[in-house]
Amino acid sequence: MPSAPETGSVPTRSKRVPLWDNARFACIVLVVVGHGIQRLVGDSDAALTVYLVIYSFHMPAFAFISGYFSKSGPPSIRQMKRVITDIVLPYVFMETIWTVVKFFAEGDETLNPTKPSWTLWFLLALAIFRLVLPYLALVRWPLFWAIVFSVGVGYLDNVDSTFSLARLFGILPFFVLGWRVKKWDLVTRLKLDAHTPWWLRLAALAVFAVWTAAVWTFIDVWRAIDLRYWFFYDQSYDGLGQDAWWAGAVRLAVIALNAVLIVAFLALIPRRHNMFTGFGQATMYVYLLHSFALYPIRESGLLKHEALADFLLPVMIAVSFLLAVLLSTSPVRRFFRPLIEPKPHWLFTRDDRLPAGPSRTDPTGSKRPKTESVPTVPPKSDDAER
C-alpha cells in the first residue's frame, strides 16, 4: 500500500505488474500439481521426476515472492493487525476444520495447533518471517545469516514441525533473498519486469532441461537417497539418514539449486497480462482450499494402482490445473471470503480499527502492487486515501 502522502503531495495509485501475478499463479498451480501426484511417485519414475522438479523450487519461489513484497521497517499498527487477520485467523480456522476432518475420516483425536496440518505450515512461516524481518534488516549481511541459520538448524534434532520451525529456518534464505532483490531494485533497474531477453529465456529453458534430464537419468539414485525429503526442509540431517558432519554442505547445495531454478522460473514467466493473470490475486484461496478437494482422492486409494500410475500422471496434472483455476474464480472467493479474508473489526480496539477498503490478504504478496505517482487533485475528504 502507498504510504500516507505528506501535506501538499499527491496521492498515489496502484499499478499492478503482470509478472508477479503470473508468477504467483504458476507457483500455486505447481503446489496443487505436486500434491495431486504425490501418491503416484512410489510407483512411477515419471511421476517422481515431475515431483522432484516441482519441489526443487516451487515453495522457495513462493518464499522469494513473499519476501519481495515484504517491508523491513518497524511494523505499524495496521501491519500488525494484518498479520492477525491475513495469516493467524485463517490458520486457526483451517487448522480447526482439518482437526474435525481428521477426526471423522481417520479417527485421529489429536488436537495440537502447534503442529500445522498439511499445507498450513506456510502460513505460520510467513507470519514469523514478517515478525523477524525488521530484526534481520538491522544486521549486516542478512542473507548470509539466513543461509547460516538454514544450514545450521539441520544439525539440531529438537527443531521439528512445531510451529513449522524446521521449514521456517530452511526456506528463510529465499524470503530474505526476495526482500534483498527488491531493496537492490534489480528487477526494475534491469527492466526484467517488462521484458525478458531472448538469451535469458533460452538459458532458463536450458537450466530446466538439464535439471529434468539429470533427475530422470539418475532417478534410481534420487529414490534411494530420498532426495524429495531434502526439498521439504522439515527434518534434521539425522532424520534424513545423514548424520555426517558434512551434511550441511548437502543442504547448501540444495539451497544453491533452489536459487538457480527460481531465477530460471521467473525468467520464463510471461510479462504481459493474459487470461490467468487475475488468478494470481487468489493464491491464498487456492492454497488453503485445494487440499480439501484432493484429500478424498488421495485417501481413497484411487492413485495406488501401480499399473495405472503412468496413465494417471497426466490425468492428475490436468485435474490439478483445473482445480487451481476453479478455486481462483470469483464465486469461490465470495463464498469462502469469511474464512480466508476475515474482517473481525470487533476483535480490535474501537479507537483504531482496520481501515475500510478492499481486502488485501494473500500472504504471498499478491495484492501488494508497486505504486507510481499520479498527478491528481488534492483529496477532498479523509477517505480519499485507501
Protein Blocks (a to p, Z undefined) as FASTA:
>chain_A
ZZdddehiacddddddfklmmmmmmmmmmmmmmmmmmmmmmmomklmmmmmmmmmmmmmm
mmmmmmmmpcfbdcdfklmmmmmmmmmmmmmmmmmmmmmmmmmmnopabdcfklcghjlm
mmmmmmmmmmmmmmmmmpghkllmmmmmmmmmmmpmkbcfeohlmmmmmmmmmmmmmmmm
mmnommmmnopmmoccfklmmmmmmmmmmmmmmmmmmmmmmmmnommlmmnopacfklno
pabfklmmmmmmmmmmmmmmmmmmmmmpcfbdcfklmmmmmmmmmmmmmmmmmmmmmmno
mmmcfklmmmmmmmmmmmmmmmmmmmmpmklmmmmmmmmmccffklpcfklccdedddde
hjnopamccdddddddddfbfklpZZ
